[in-house]
Amino acid sequence: MKNLVVLSGAGISAESGIPTFRDSDGLWEGYDVMEVATPEGWRKNPSLVLDFYNQRRKRALEVKPNAGHEVLVELEKHFNVTVVTQNVDNLHERAGSSQVIHLHGSLFESRSSIDESLIYPIEGWELNIGDKCTKGSQLRPNIVWFGEMVPLMEVAAVHASRADIFVVVGTSMAVYPAAGLIDYVPYDTPKYIVDPKVPDIRHIPLLHAIAEKASTGMKRVREALMAMV
């Protein structure tokens, strides 16, 4: 089967009811991102950070995958699908996608604040002060914050370089390094982008732009891809 690599962003989760990352004023659901999504914010007020992500986690558990997620699962019958997502929710997994790379981490994992190799699943929606790793340090959300490295970027780049088909859905291609992933895709690989606001990336060869939301745009992508099978 051909390798289908998908880069997904906040737009696909937004249709399920999860707000996009931040508003034009720089606030994330009323919070300054520097207070809740940076190592400095964590050191300053870990209780605030934990509460912020607890609320995001609780919300993520209340919503359901949408048609955009479901199309990707259907395509696994005909393609070797790898989803590289900028989203920290688990909607791709809950829809049934079997190979998901979380570039920015996962809401449903915690990790040691002194040893980043110690990662634990979070049962339910709460992570609290006093929850510690096996080395005795406070657990933090396993989220890639501003100013931190994106450890899975190299893995994602390898997948992109081997893509027979590349799809971008629900992202404006403005967040780096994820936005640079398309530059690793082979020149002669067909590329599709699905977003109501298609970014100006006309320099990308073999690009098919679909200016629609994920749930309807991915159905059009499915039709185009099935013609290749």
N, C-alpha and C positions, 0 to 999 in steps of 0.2 A: 504493500500500500504506500501511497505517496505521503510524505511528511507535511502535515498542515500545522503551522505554528501561528498562534493567535496571541496578540498583545491586547489585553483588556484593561479598561480604565474605569473611572468613577461613573461614567455615563450608563454603563450596563447595570450597575448596582442601584443607581438613582431610580430606575424604573420599578425597582422592588420596594422603594421607600427609604433607601439609605441616602441621606444628603450627600452631595458632592463635597469634596475635601474642604474648600474654604470659599468664602464670598469675596467679592471684589475689594471689600474693605480690609481684607487680611484676617478676618475673624473666622473661626471654625465653630459654628453653632454657638456663637457668642463668646468664645474663648480666644484669647491671643495665642496663636500657634506657638509663639516663643515660650509661653508658659507651660504648655502641655505636650509639646512635640519636639523638645530639644533636651540634650543631656543637662544643660544648665537649669532648665525648668524642673527636671527631675531632682537635681541636687537641692534646689531651692525649696520645693514643696512636693515631696513624693506623694503625700496624701491626695493633693489636688489632681495629680496626674493619674493615680490609680482610680480615683472616682470618675474622672473623665472617661477613661477607657472602659470602666465598668458599665457606664451608661451607654457607650457605643456598642459594647458587647451585648447588653440586654436588648438593645434595639435590633441588632443584627439577628438575634434569635427569634424575634417577633415577625420578621418578614420572610417572604418565600422567593425562591428563584423565579425568574420570568422567562418569556419565550426566547429571549436572546441567549440565556444560559442553556435552555433546552435544545436549541438548534445545535450548539456545540457538542452536546452529548449525542445527538442523532448522527452527527457527522463521524463519530468514532466507528460506526459500522462500515465506513468506506475509506477512512483515512486514519493515519497514525497521528492523532491530535495531541499537541502539547499546548496548554494554555499558560502563558506568562502573564500574570496579573499584577497590576499596581495596587489592587484592592486588598484590604486586610480582612475582609469578611470571608465567610466560608460558603458563599452561595454557589460557586462553581462546583465544589465538592458535593454539596447537598443536592444539586441538580443531577449529579452523576458523572461528572468529568473525572477521568481516572488519572490524568497526569497534569498536575497544576503546580506551577512554580510561583511562589509568592515573593516578588522582588522586594516588597516593603515590609515583609513579615506578616504575622498572623495575630488577629485579635484573640484567638483561642489557644495561644501559647504564651507561656511565661519563660523568662530566662534569668539566670543568675546575674546579679549586678557586679560580680567580680570575675566570673568565668563564662564568657558568652557561648561556650560549647555545651553548657548545661541548660537544656531546654525541656520544658515540661508542658503537657497538655493542661488546659484549664477546664475543669468540669463546672458546668453552669456558667454564671456570668460574673462572679465576683473574684477579684484578686485584692487582697487586703494587706495593710501594714501588719507585719508579723509572719507573713507567709515567706518561708525561707527555703533556699536551695540546700543541697546536701553538705555544702561547705559553710553553711550558716549565714549566708548573706541574704538580704532582702531580695525577693523576686520582683522583677519589673516586666512590663509588657514586652513581648518579643516583636517589637516594632522598630523599623529603621527610622530613626528621628533625623531631623535636619542637622547636618553637620557630621553624620555618621556614614560610614562606607556602606555600599550595597553589595553584600557578599555574594549574592547569587547572580549578579550581573554577568559574570564570565560564563556561568553555566547557561544562562539565557542566550548569550551571544553565540555559543556553540550551536544551540538548537536553531537559532535564526540563520546561521551560516549553512545549515543543512536543509533549510526549508524548500519544499517544492512549490508550496503555496503559502503566502503570508497574509494574515488578516489583522487589521487594527480596528478595534471596536470600543466606542465609548470614551475616547480620550482625544484631547486637543493637540496631543504631541508637544506639549509645552513643558513637561516635567522630565528633567534629565537626572540620571543617565538613561532612563527607560526610553525616552523619545529617540535616542540614538540607536536603538536596537535595529531599526529598519535599515540602517547603513551597513549592517552585517549580512543582509539578505542578498543572495546572488542576483546579479544584474538581470538575468533572464527569467527570474521567478515572478509569476503573476502576483500582484499585490492588490489588496482591497482595503479601503478604509471606510468605516461606517460611523458617522457622527453628524448630528444636526448642523454643526459648524465645522465643515471640512477645512483643515488647516492648509495653508499655501505650501504644499510640498510637490509642486508640479515638476521639480527636477528629478523626482523619483521615476525610473522607467517602469513601464507596464503597470501603471497605477490606475485602478478603477475606483472612483469616488462615489459613495452613496450617501447623500445628505439626508439621512433619516436617523431616528432613534434606533437603539439596538434591537428591540423586539421585532420591528418590521424590516429594518435594513438587513439583519442577519438571515431572514427568510429569503431575501433576494440573493444574498451571497450563496446560500444553500442551493438555490436553483442554478446559479452559474457553476458552482462546483460539481453538482451532480451531472452536468452536461459533460464533464471531463472524465467521469468514471467509465 
